[in-house]
Amino acid sequence: MRLAMSGRITRVKLKWLQSLGQLDEMRGPVYLVGGPVRDLILGRLELDTDIAVEGDALDYARRLAERDGAKLVEYPEFYGATVTYADGSHVDVTASRSETYPHHGALPEVSPADIAQDLRRRDFTINAIALSLSPGSFGEPVDPYDGYRHLRQGRLQALHDQSFLDDATRILRAARFAARLGLRIEPATQQWINRAIADSALATVSAQRMVTELRYMFGEPAARWALELLRQWGALDALGLDSKAAGRLPLLGNLLPAQRDLALRPEADALTAASLGLLMPPERLERWLARWPLTSSEQQAARRAAIMAHEPPTVAFSTSPQSSKLYAALQGLPAAALLAGWAAGESAVRGNLKRFYRRLASIQADVSGEDLLALGYEAGPRFKAALAVALAAKLDQDADRDGQLAAAVHVLEDEDKP
């Protein structure tokens, strides 16, 4: 049986997948694996490209990068590589492999294996499906754990009873997939999750790996529901989120409307920072940041987001704030802070944030320090105040260039008076 791809992906993407199989036609089987196969079955047009090769994956990746003029980064310790294209798209290439865990929570030790053993190491049956890309068998699935049927049934099932003990990040992935795809967790799998949480399996995973999973989770439109599942399972404490943070989970559902209203397309790190800022006030967030290894930019964005979500400036509550005051209060805030402020705010706050980001944020004065120098004024700290007044004149009075320059000069003249 071959998977019918018509209507599931575009013709361009179909030809692309065929070309990946043709590249290795004489050297060994090539498979599309993991999440991309799952998404293909569900008919999602945005398809990641994860490839498993029964053979020399590094050689395959090198030839692919050379053929397409793409950038290559190799990971020989994992028998894999990433091929990145000019448009930002990429292909992750790995050798089909088996994995063993030296102890719970450890990174696996890997060794080359066939596709059947490769699928055995996966987290859930719906992710343990491979799709042949080789010309003679293109579109034929390898589905030893009945993942296709489980996906159609809306069922999330782990492959074995040690799965969540071997790698407790799978607990977070279970919540994420269940929330995103509307899956029900198979009873035995739920028992294995409960046992792993009771055995403190999440404590065996490095903080860095946990943060990586949290980034994935906070980037999901259904993040609220994924975290709600973790709350029901008693797993939030292991993530440093207390009962007060749990009580604010519904606010995460406002982040998608916030993006639409503000016309923002945030990066994943901005959604992480916005989510953390929503869930925790500044002082609680500082304690969380001391434990979890976010990047410095994520930390700063999360701090600003927490302030906007819990302690927004007074002007944000005004029903008709002066444009210059609103600009002064909000200019320079990262996307995470704007999103968190909107998600936690009432109608006045949301309206002001929308007004700022859509109308005011990009406005600049039409005069500069060079204009003031040309009039004979000496450069110095007062220029900043003068140019701020010029911008305020544009924002509040719609002053033209001459009006802005006059406002700036007035400040300089006043400072020169005895």
Secondary structure, 3 states (H helix, E strand, C coil): CCCCCECCECHHHHHHHHHHHHHCCCCCCEEEECHHHHHHHCCCCCCCEEEEECCCHHHHHHHHHHHHCCEEEEEHHHCEEEEECCCCCEEEEEECEEEECCCCCCCCEEEECCHHHHHHCCCEHHHCCEEECCHHHCCCEECCCCHHHHHHHCEECECCCCHHHHCCHHHHHHHHHHHHHCCEECHHHHHHHHHHHHCCHHHHCCHHHHHHHHHHHHCCCCHHHHHHHHHHHCCCHHHCCCHHHHHCHHHHHHHHHHHHHHCCCCCHHHHHHHHHHHHCCHHHHHHHHHHCCCCHHHHHHHHHHHHHHHCCCHHHHCCCCCHHHHHHHHCCCCHHHHHHHHHHCCHHHHHHHHHHHHHHCCCCCCCCHHHHHHCCCCCCCHHHHHHHHHHHHHHHHCCCHHHHHHHHHHHHHHHHCC
